[in-house]
Amino acid sequence: KRPVPAAPTVVVRGDGEVRAVPDLAYVGLGTEHTAPTPKEAQAVVAKAMTAVQQKLAGAGVAKDAMRTTAYDVQARVDWVNGKQVPRGYMARHTIEVRVDDLARVGELLELAIGAGGTSVQGVRFDLKERAKLERDALTRAVADARARAEAVAAGAGSAIAGIVRIEEAGLSGGGPEPVMMRMAAAPMAGDAAPPVAPGETVIRASVTLTARLK
């Protein structure tokens, strides 16, 4: 017997994207202090960070929305005539705060700095419904791949008999680039809270579709 020839197939790639305005923010806040001894530097930083967290909690930020991202103590030295001259120790504590209401980002930054924060490390944005939007992008990518396969089949004088395989080829879509900031420790005027614009997030998905031709 002669082997039955395999049905002809077509392989195409489909792309889909979903655009959305971020509705979630993560803010990096830091406190730092230099003192003659590590113990003194850490004590001052601990007191300042506690005040910052208490202030944010009092403003409605949940405790589980604040997490430590960095903590370090370093010796500070200067070089004088080729020799190291000790300049004390610097302690630094950085936390990340999740802000569920973007309209409050500026207000919370102002509160944190006024309570003892010494720097804002940056603000990055995200989407609360990211998983759903990623699925929507994949759905659009599959529809695009199906349409491309049908176009290829029509160009060859045939039609699609069925789909053999669909593979996810890629999924991307971070938010806009993080907004880098650094703010002075001095309290700001009530109307000086910085306006923060979230921009737009684009989630892109790609699939590879293999279809059987009639």
Secondary structure, DSSP 8 states (H G I E B T S, - for coil): --------EEEEEEEEEEEE---EEEEEEEEEEEESSHHHHHHHHHHHHHHHHHHHHHTT--GGGEEEEEEEEEEEEEEETTEEEEEEEEEEEEEEEEES-GGGHHHHHHHHHHHT--EEEEEEEE-TTHHHHHHHHHHHHHHHHHHHHHHHHHHTT--EEEEEEEEEEEEE---S--B-----SS---TT---------EEEEEEEEEEEEE-
